[in-house]
Amino acid sequence: MVRANKITVLLCSIFLIFIFAGCGKKSVEPDEVSSSLKPEGRLIEGAQGGEAADDTLTAGELEPLDKTGTNPLAEDTSTREYQQTYGRSTAPLLPVYFDFDSSSLNVDQLDHLNESGSYLVENSSKNLLVEGNCDERGTADYNLALGELRAINVKKYLVNIGVDSSRIKTVSYGSQRPLFYGSDEESWAANRRADLVLP
């Protein structure tokens, strides 16, 4: 009797397995495909019904990316030409250069500051980070202090020509982030600067 019950339970189990295994798969007919849209607003390929989205550009088409994931239309900031013109500043803002061991603004740098200031006044939603830099000569502590004074003087000038001081932050890198690595006057002069960076 017990053996008959075990056989019955086993047969029922096998029968149920066959039934449920057959119910799990269902083929989809082409006319049953949803007319769902992709995130870009285009119909999924092969979708039936629904109207196709218009031919508006998607964000990926507005800013095409190359295989490295960068925007090929953006200027290459790693080139020597770019760095000689802009330092680490964000174009169209221009860096401000300083004399050796000085944080005073030179008269020949005022055009750069006025151009950058005009851009910032016209684009009042943009904030600014002024990065003070020094050449490799001098101690690390001294150069950090000198870089800070350079950044502060640039900020003061920009505030005086109409840029809201709450939009400007300053930082000093001293001689810790040289852009040009030569130990010559040309490299030193290029490293004595304040960069104007749009974060």
HELIX and SHEET records of a PDB file:
HELIX    1   1 VAL A    2  CYS A   23  1                                  22    
HELIX    2   2 PRO A   30  GLU A   32  5                                   3    
HELIX    3   3 ALA A   59  LEU A   62  1                                   4    
HELIX    4   4 ARG A   80  TYR A   86  1                                   7    
HELIX    5   5 VAL A  107  GLN A  109  5                                   3    
HELIX    6   6 LEU A  110  GLU A  122  1                                  13    
HELIX    7   7 ALA A  140  ASN A  160  1                                  21    
HELIX    8   8 SER A  165  ARG A  167  5                                   3    
HELIX    9   9 GLU A  185  ASN A  191  1                                   7    
SHEET    1   A 4 VAL A  96  TYR A  97  0                                        
SHEET    2   A 4 ARG A 193  VAL A 197 -1                                        
SHEET    3   A 4 LEU A 128  ASN A 133 -1                                        
SHEET    4   A 4 ILE A 168  GLY A 174  1                                        
END                                                                             
